[in-house]
Amino acid sequence: MMSTCLGAVGIIVYAQGFGFAQFYDTPLMMAFPAVAAVLVGGASAQRSKVMNVIIGCFLFQGLLTTAPPVIDRLLQNVEADITNPGRLIIQFGVILYALTKMSGGVK
């Protein structure tokens, strides 16, 4: 029951970050930032710690906070608003990069 309540609060906080609430699609997209944050924190497929989650949350939120203004500054002449697609590209890019850097193998 507690995990469901925390998940509901997480969905609301995630939706507020965009300035509008999309309660139909947001639960489907909530796992991607969490996975990206854990992977940025240094977790591997075999092992992760709470410290990886904490570090990853700070790093990932910092990346999502600073990247859109930098992109807007670089693309000054473009009239389109790329904030939301930019966030998705950053999220999926971080996940893809972290998964390509994972080393697999048999112990």
C-alpha positions as CSV (number, residue, x, y, z in Angstrom):
1,M,0.0,0.0,0.0
2,M,2.9,2.4,0.8
3,S,4.5,1.7,-2.5
4,T,1.3,2.6,-4.4
5,C,0.9,5.8,-2.4
6,L,4.6,6.7,-3.1
7,G,4.1,5.9,-6.8
8,A,1.0,8.1,-7.0
9,V,3.0,11.0,-5.4
10,G,5.8,10.3,-7.8
11,I,3.5,10.5,-10.8
12,I,2.1,13.9,-9.6
13,V,5.6,15.3,-9.0
14,Y,6.8,14.0,-12.4
15,A,3.7,15.6,-14.1
16,Q,4.3,18.9,-12.4
17,G,7.8,19.1,-13.9
18,F,6.3,19.5,-17.3
19,G,3.8,22.2,-16.2
20,F,0.8,20.1,-17.1
21,A,-0.7,16.8,-15.9
22,Q,-1.1,13.9,-18.3
23,F,-2.5,11.3,-16.0
24,Y,-3.2,8.8,-18.7
25,D,0.2,8.4,-20.2
26,T,2.4,9.5,-17.2
27,P,2.3,6.1,-15.4
28,L,3.6,4.4,-18.5
29,M,6.5,6.9,-18.8
30,M,7.4,7.0,-15.0
31,A,9.8,4.1,-15.2
32,F,12.2,5.6,-17.7
33,P,13.5,8.5,-15.6
34,A,13.9,6.1,-12.6
35,V,15.9,3.6,-14.7
36,A,18.0,6.4,-16.2
37,A,18.7,7.9,-12.7
38,V,19.8,4.5,-11.3
39,L,22.0,3.8,-14.3
40,V,23.6,7.3,-14.1
41,G,24.3,6.6,-10.4
42,G,26.6,3.7,-11.3
43,A,24.3,0.7,-10.8
44,S,24.9,-2.4,-12.8
45,A,22.6,-5.1,-14.0
46,Q,23.8,-7.4,-11.3
47,R,24.1,-5.0,-8.3
48,S,22.8,-1.7,-7.2
49,K,22.9,0.1,-3.9
50,V,20.8,2.9,-2.3
51,M,23.8,5.2,-2.8
52,N,23.6,4.6,-6.6
53,V,20.0,5.7,-6.5
54,I,20.7,8.9,-4.5
55,I,23.7,10.0,-6.6
56,G,21.8,9.1,-9.8
57,C,18.8,11.2,-8.8
58,F,20.9,14.3,-8.2
59,L,22.9,13.8,-11.4
60,F,20.0,13.0,-13.6
61,Q,17.8,15.9,-12.3
62,G,20.7,18.2,-12.7
63,L,21.1,17.1,-16.3
64,L,17.4,17.5,-17.0
65,T,17.4,20.9,-15.4
66,T,20.4,22.3,-17.2
67,A,20.1,20.7,-20.6
68,P,16.9,22.4,-22.0
69,P,18.2,26.0,-21.4
70,V,21.5,25.0,-23.0
71,I,19.8,23.5,-26.0
72,D,17.6,26.6,-26.4
73,R,20.7,28.8,-26.3
74,L,22.4,26.7,-28.9
75,L,19.3,26.7,-31.2
76,Q,18.3,30.4,-30.9
77,N,16.9,30.7,-34.5
78,V,14.6,27.6,-34.2
79,E,11.0,28.6,-33.5
80,A,9.9,25.2,-32.2
81,D,9.7,24.4,-28.6
82,I,11.8,21.3,-28.0
83,T,11.7,21.2,-24.3
84,N,9.5,18.0,-23.9
85,P,11.1,16.1,-26.8
86,G,14.5,17.2,-25.5
87,R,13.8,15.7,-22.1
88,L,12.7,12.4,-23.7
89,I,15.8,12.3,-25.9
90,I,18.0,12.9,-22.9
91,Q,16.3,10.2,-20.9
92,F,16.5,7.6,-23.6
93,G,20.0,8.6,-24.5
94,V,21.2,8.2,-20.9
95,I,19.6,4.7,-20.7
96,L,21.1,3.7,-24.1
97,Y,24.5,5.0,-23.1
98,A,24.5,3.3,-19.8
99,L,23.3,0.0,-21.2
100,T,26.0,0.0,-23.9
101,K,28.7,0.6,-21.3
102,M,27.6,-2.4,-19.2
103,S,29.9,-5.3,-19.2
104,G,28.3,-8.7,-19.2
105,G,29.6,-12.2,-18.7
106,V,29.5,-15.3,-16.6
107,K,30.9,-15.3,-13.1
